[in-house]
Amino acid sequence: MIRAGGLLKLVALVSVLCLAVFFAFELLENKTNLHLGIMFERSAPVELSSPKTPQHKCGLSKSCPEDHFAFKVSSGAASVVGPKMCFQDNIIMSGVKNNVGRGINVALISGKTGEVIKTSSYDMWAGDVNELIKFLKEIEDGTIVIMATFDDPATKLNDEARSLIADLGSSSISILGFRDNWIFVGGKGIKTKSPFEQHLKNNAETNKYEGWPEVLEMEGCIPMKQE
């Protein structure tokens, strides 16, 4: 028979061997997990921040040169939604601002500083065209003029008013008719016809809305007035 002392030594030896094996496996497992963690970390896809779409003033499709002003203008939609004018990323006339009306909507802006001088609307259905004529005659040289129609812009227009607007660079004012849509950017003292103008006739066969043509929209860059 194995003596008690020898039995205790055998049990102690077996216990030590079991602990050694246990620690060996623990160490191996930790090293394996560490290596696997490093492998997965290295192989994990790197999340690249998506490039942001550049934001241009007034939502233009591209930025204007430094010595130019950015603008976007849209005509009214039938007799429901008024026109909208944005200049240098600021909404200067719109239905939300509650400063547009039936007829011809006008914004005057300094050609040097880009500062808004005045905004107004003139009812050409039931209003007085002489108020528009007086307004046009008081515009100073070097002023940028933005115009947009809403509902009916032409019933009360007369030759004098049309001539004064033509002097601002308009090519289409002479044929602007009942419920036509028209947007225009010109200036007092301009020597040529403005490139910023759109005109759409009221035509029952092509109108988008019943009795009115579709909305017009235009954007562009206006050179600053130099000294």
Buried (B, 14 or more C-beta within 10 A) or exposed (E): EEEEEEEEEEEEEEEEEEEEEEEEEEEEEEEEEEEEEEEEEEEEEEEEEEEEEEEBBBEBEEEBEEEBBBBBBBBBBBBEBBBBBBBBBEBBBBBEEEBBBBBBBBBBBBBEEBEBBEBBBBBBBEBEBEEBBEBBEEBEEBBBBBBBBBBBBBBBBEEBBBEBBBBBBBBBBEEBBBBBBBBBBBBBBBEEBBEBBBBBBBEEEEBEEEEBBBBBBBBBBBEBBEE
